[in-house]
Amino acid sequence: MKYLTTIIANLDDIAYKSIEFELEKMGRSQVKLSKENNKIKITVEAPDSVALRAALNGITKLFTVYEKVEALK
């Protein structure tokens, strides 16, 4: 079974570039990144639930780092 999910987040260009750099390391999942207005759209396609969970964990870890850096500003 294939899984497909989309995340839309209100993040800036710095976050976009950081996520774009990390996408190469997503393993078995295919991740697409695009910008729409002031939002980032991340689409994840995975062959199974384990691969989907791994990709989403990686993406949410990036969000956590971004939030912590923003809090320091």
C-alpha positions in Angstrom: 0.0 0.0 0.0 1.3 3.5 -0.8 0.8 6.5 1.5 0.6 10.1 0.5 0.4 13.1 2.9 0.8 16.8 2.5 2.0 19.3 5.2 1.4 23.0 4.7 3.4 25.2 7.1 3.8 29.0 7.5 7.6 29.1 7.5 10.2 31.5 6.0 12.9 31.1 3.3 15.5 30.0 5.8 13.3 27.1 6.9 12.6 26.3 3.2 16.3 26.1 2.4 17.0 24.0 5.5 14.3 21.5 4.7 15.3 21.4 1.0 18.9 20.4 2.1 17.6 17.6 4.4 15.3 16.1 1.8 18.1 14.2 0.2 18.3 12.0 3.3 14.7 10.8 3.4 15.4 7.2 2.5 12.6 5.2 0.9 10.1 8.0 0.9 9.8 10.5 -1.9 9.4 14.1 -0.7 8.5 17.1 -2.7 8.8 20.7 -1.5 7.3 23.8 -2.9 6.4 27.4 -1.9 3.0 28.8 -2.1 2.7 32.5 -1.1 4.2 32.6 2.4 3.8 28.9 3.0 5.8 25.8 2.5 4.1 22.7 1.0 5.7 19.4 1.7 4.3 16.3 0.0 5.5 12.8 1.2 4.9 9.6 -0.7 5.9 6.4 1.0 5.6 2.7 0.1 4.6 1.7 3.6 3.7 3.1 7.0 7.2 2.7 8.5 8.8 4.7 5.7 6.1 7.4 6.0 6.7 7.6 9.8 10.4 7.9 9.3 10.0 10.8 6.8 7.5 12.6 9.0 9.7 12.3 12.0 12.6 13.8 10.1 10.5 16.7 8.9 9.0 17.4 12.3 12.5 17.4 13.9 13.4 20.1 11.4 10.4 22.1 12.5 11.4 21.7 16.1 14.9 23.1 15.4 13.4 26.0 13.5 11.0 26.8 16.4 13.9 26.8 18.9 16.0 29.1 16.7 13.1 31.4 16.2 12.6 31.6 20.0 16.2 32.7 20.5 15.7 35.7 18.2 
